[in-house]
Amino acid sequence: MISKILAAVATTTAAFAQLGHAQTAPNDEGWAAAYQKAETAMGRLSASEKIGLVTGVGWDKGPCVGNTGSAGSIGYPSLCLQDGPLGLRFGKSVTAFAPGIQAASTWDVDLIRQRGQYMGAEAKSMGVNVMLGPVAGALGKIPNGGRNWEGFGPDPYLTGIAMMETIEGMQSSGVQACAKHYILNEQEVNRNTMSSNVDDRTMHELYLWPFADSVKANVASVMCSYNKINGNWACESEEALQKLLKDELGFPGFVVSDWDAQHTTEGSAKAGMDMTMPGSNYDGGNVLWGDRLQQAIGSGSVPQSRVDDMVKRVLASWYYTGQDTGYPRFNINADVRGNHAENARAVARDGIVLLKNDDGVLPLGAGTSKIAVIGSASVNNPAGINSCVDRGCNTGALAMGWGSGTVDLTYLVAPHDAINERARAEGASVTLSNSDDPGRGAQAAQGADVALVFITANSGEGYIEVDGNPGDRNNLDPWHNGNALVKAVAAANPNTIVVAHSTGPIILESILENAGVKGIVWAGLPGQENGNALVDILWGDTNPNGKLPYTLGKKPGDWGTSVVQGDDNFREGLYIDYRHFDKNNIEPRYEFGFGLSYTTFEYADITVDSTATAGPATGDLAPGGPKDLYDTVATVTATITNSGSVDGAEVAQLYVTLPASAPEAPPKQLRGFAKLPLTAGESGTATFNLRRKDLSFWDTSAKKWVVPEGEFGISVGASSRDIRLEGTITV
Ligand code: BGC
């Protein structure tokens, strides 16, 4: 049976090869079966049904943010595409999961997978066919990039693993995932006009990397982005869509345009785009496919076979995820939350990073009887938690950034509410100053055993401007004059703890100048469980166990990247975030991978076992690229011991240094991590399985992933700068 299916696929492959577009050979049983069903079903479709399946019905013309035509003859519905990456936009009773960046900050693959699975379950219960996430672009090379928080941070390995876990989780629940925004969409300013110009190696080793993992995870769809890529619109870039995604990565699913990111009828069809959304511009005009695609077929400017390929990809993704049987109908009012708040809380909590804890000011203990809570972010926006369109607000407790990647909150646990409740249970009292006025903050802080002062920084998608920030943040300072607030509070109270909620890095230098600042809790971007997650950490019910998914520098110039006007030539190449800090010997304030705990961990006994061989990956093409790229070729282990007196969890990290024979590369690159829960005194083994890909560089002349010859450096540690063990692999 399987051989018959593969034979059918081979025939299709040959047919498409004739078009000059090597058709995806889904070298995978599940896809092969789905392609066969799609092929059969397509035979029953009329010409106009085919066009309908790949064309949105027009902006605001259907129940979801994106809707296609249907095909009754094969039981195919009007496909419903709905945002987004942290839950279901516009849903009435949905979970506001912790955003992607917080998930990355947990470094916990089980939680990340469960988050995906629960999001997928909510989508299915609501009848959403395609959930528009997760996000790997922006990758986050610019620290103030507006939408970085929707994804998993600027390290391609961490993002790649998070994409994989999320997509597999989502699709295991039956929804089609959509990896977006493909590709090089790193800023909001000018996103609709700028060209991102990048060299081949940087493209592969940074930006394409997590999309490759997404394809490997069998993602059903990919969204092409607004920007240009090396001069061509992303949704018309044959280089990006056909060559990289479909030919090189063997992507068997469909490419959908970002909303109104299509520019021409023919160019997009020929470049490899498979579905246009929302099918018109935002005024309902400018329909580029639909009838115009039909005309283009008629005139021969777009081959019928290309449209058949689009249809087949769209149908195959539907069959692949099993949506052809018993899929619910769309219902925006359905209460789909189940027990998912548990994951929302766990991710929010385990993504919290303890940055500073002088004199053991945390956890709060029996001696803490008077607590001051200070700052407008400690309480919910008095105007209402959903009062601003797509969360584009500038005040109140922060759950997420703003834009299409948001949901309507059914509740938001504000820090003050959760702290107050917990303090009462402990017999402690809480004084609140719910403003950012330094004088009032200082007054509240006076005489308290501890002062908790809340700062925030917010960002989002470029169609909304908040407080003069056009999506991207204008700077890396805390909002609402947070530095002045902290200064006043710290002068009034020697046990000041700063709690930061932010979409990305903030410069903490002026805050650290205050002797009264004993603690800094980087609480990240928590979703609906904001206060609950924080309380779990403050009182030590959970030992802090998150680690930074990006670097915190000391001044804006430290990152070497910033929002550009005009085109972006990606001159920094491979050197973004810690790769840049390491190469240029810039001392970060808090480095990538950093995070404190209430306990201590020791590292010992590194073992390295390798079967890696030099040379290019040569395996058969499967989703994700040559199959052998994903084979484990080396295993490294280390013993981690909780050497302190309380239970905790450690994220051990593995960084690879390529041998001298490779072209110049970043000094260290993350290529493994393991999170180990360890009771006090307990030891465990961190195991890092390195895939062939993890030891390869992109050879631009051979156009292949190549494992170089020589000695690889293997560094295992508690952060990118706290290396505890070293080993080598010789190839
Ligand atoms: C965003 C996408 C989103 C789409 C539909 C666009 O503005 O860039 O991320 O999925 O809108 O809402």
Boltz pocket constraint, residues with backbone or C-beta under 6 A from the ligand:
constraints:
  - pocket:
      binder: B
      contacts: [[A, 65], [A, 83], [A, 84], [A, 132], [A, 180], [A, 258], [A, 259], [A, 404], [A, 405]]
      max_distance: 6.0
